[in-house]
Amino acid sequence: MRAIAVIGLAVAGAFLVGCSAVQISPETKGQQLIVTPVRGASAQLVVKQQFQQKVIQVKPVGKKWGSVKLDVAVGGPLTKSVASYATALIPSTRIGDRDDGQPAAVRIELVDASIEIGTNDSTAHNTGMFIPFALFAMDAEALASINVDATVAYCGGEPRSVSVNGKASEIMNYSAIGFPELERLMAVAMDDAARAISERIANELRPCGKQP
């Protein structure tokens, strides 16, 4: 029976090696909590079309995935989440793919993003090499993170480079961790990054003409 289980794991690994990149499209939720909006301020969110269409190919971290690669849709979901947080904070936020030239208390442009996704699973994997059925009883950490680079300018001033990180992780049954779980966690990480950008703006936003 152990030999059959080992063969099964080997066949599964070979299947993953032969596959093309798996498509992942995270569904972000955006701003979920009620927040106090900033009245009398305007904002502009600029996201170029190239960024909105950004897809990152990545090899998941962890032993579970062999040589499989993921094509993770990043630009669209992240744009949606940042827009949700920005408009909750500043209802008069304008959103577009270029600067409209109109005054704004804050102008945010999303510039780049990088991600990590996969599992922290060395213990579970190594145990499974010797006791295959133990995999069904072991837990491991599924994780996702995204680093977002943006520029932020207040009241028409010089843009400042801003970098924020969003993270998500969950301990779950090792055998149950699949692509849907990674997709869900990446969406949570994107929302976490969007929240961080919103908090940075909320902490630094001042009435124009009274900037330090």
Protein Blocks (a to p, Z undefined) as FASTA:
>chain_A
ZZmmmmmmmmmmmmmmmpccdddddddebjabdcdddehiacdddddfklmmpccdddde
djklomaccdddfklmmmmmmmmmmmmmmmmbccdfbdehiacfbdcddfbdcddedddf
klmmmmmmmmmmlmmmcccdddddddddddddeehiacddddddddddddddfklpcfkl
mmmmmmmmmmmmmmmmmmmmmmmgccehiaZZ
